[in-house]
């Protein structure tokens, strides 16, 4: 099948996707917002959040949701890609996996503690399963290390991962840091996607 045919099929499926239609109707920037919304409804991530970090934020759907649900919370968004402004969201353009990006984020925080770290980050996938798995898990590990520097007592973290090598080890590490660790596979995740989310709640380090 030609590349043009593949693109056409993808566009047709995208346009008929109920979450794409809902995002358009609700004025959200991406369908991914409904992944966070479902998890937040179940786990009340934003109920007491005063400071939220959104890693890999572009195009901004998760940051939009945070502002709507927790309008008094400070929301800092970071992505290596540019992102159109969102009222009430502090956006930093930088790569979280590089020291410069991390330095930007730490400088913006100015020593403040964080109640919730969100990460929908994913690397540019190569199609090589082992390499992609390693890249995704590396970003997840970096997110956990970041939490050790900034997360407030009883804070939470929600990160995207793939099942595979490194998954069980990450779960074990998180259980040493959080009172509760759970997996979440929201309905808005595409059926063909290997993604799932790890939730750590009740930071105790």
C-alpha angles and dihedrals in degrees: 000000000000124000089242091057091049091051092048092051091048092050092049092050091045093052092049094046108118091215092053089052091047091050090052092048093046093044095242122149097230143013088241089082090079091061090060093040093056093048092045091051089054100039104025094227095167099039094104102012116137097169125029130184117204110196118196087014104165129144084024109235095131092047089050090052092049091052092050096046098037105025094168094053123100109242121198117186126194130188137149087228124072117260130198112246121270119200110254095011121112107215125199121187109216144107112265091205091059126072093238092057092048091047090054091053095047091048092051091050090054093200095311117141122240127228099194133023115195125189127181089161121145129172123237098279116234098193090243101118098207094047093046091049091052091049094050093047091048090058090048091051091049089052091054092048088050090053090056088061101042115015118114121227110284090014124146140226129201117188138172118240141161123233110251141069113009095018097106092045092052091049089053092049092049092050088059091055106035133052090224132026123185140166121233130193106182120206091242091066107104115253092237093051122102091204124121133161132243117211123200115186131180103033108214106175 
